[in-house]
Amino acid sequence: MTDAKEDSGGVQAAAHWLAAGGADRSKAAVPQLRQRFGLTAAEAVAAIRESNLIQARAH
């Protein structure tokens, strides 16, 4: 079951930004997502998971 916070628009926006290559790959993703989108650590991890799914579906 998916947590309601993981379905938030911020998590989805972060996931799409990350999947599109917006992150600086020389730095950790979680702090970048937390700073840019105001996510909690758990939400940032959810965004990374969603980003991985987005990338997998694209191939």
N, C-alpha and C positions, 0 to 999 in steps of 0.2 A: 504494500500500500504506500502511496506517495504522500508525503507530508504537504500540507497546504502551503507552507513557506517555500518549498521547492518548486511549486507551480507559479510562484509570483513572477510578475513581469520583469523585475530586476534580474532574477536568475536566468530567465529566458534571454533577455537582452545580453547579459554577460556571456552566456553560452554561445550565442550567435557571433558576438564580437570575438570571442576566443577562437571559434571555429574558422572565422574569416582571416585569422592571422594577425589580429590587432594587438596581441600581447607581445612584449619584449621577451623573446625566448631566452635571453641571457639572464633573466631574473625569474624568481619564483612566481608562479601564477596566482597563488592564493592572495598574497599581499597586493598584487596589482588589481585583482578583482575587488578586494575589500576597499581599496582606496578609490578606484574609479567608479564603482557602482554602489558603494556603501553597504556591502553584504557582510553578513556574519561569516565566520570561518566555515560553518556547516553549509551555508548557502553557497559559498565560493566552491566548496567541494562538489556540491550538487550541480553547479554550473559547469564545472570541469567534466563531470560525468556526462551531462547532457551534450556538451561540446563534442566529446568522444563519439557519442551516438550520431550526432549530426554529421561528423566527418565520415563515420563508417557507412552511413546511408548514402553518402555522396559518391562512394566508390563502387 
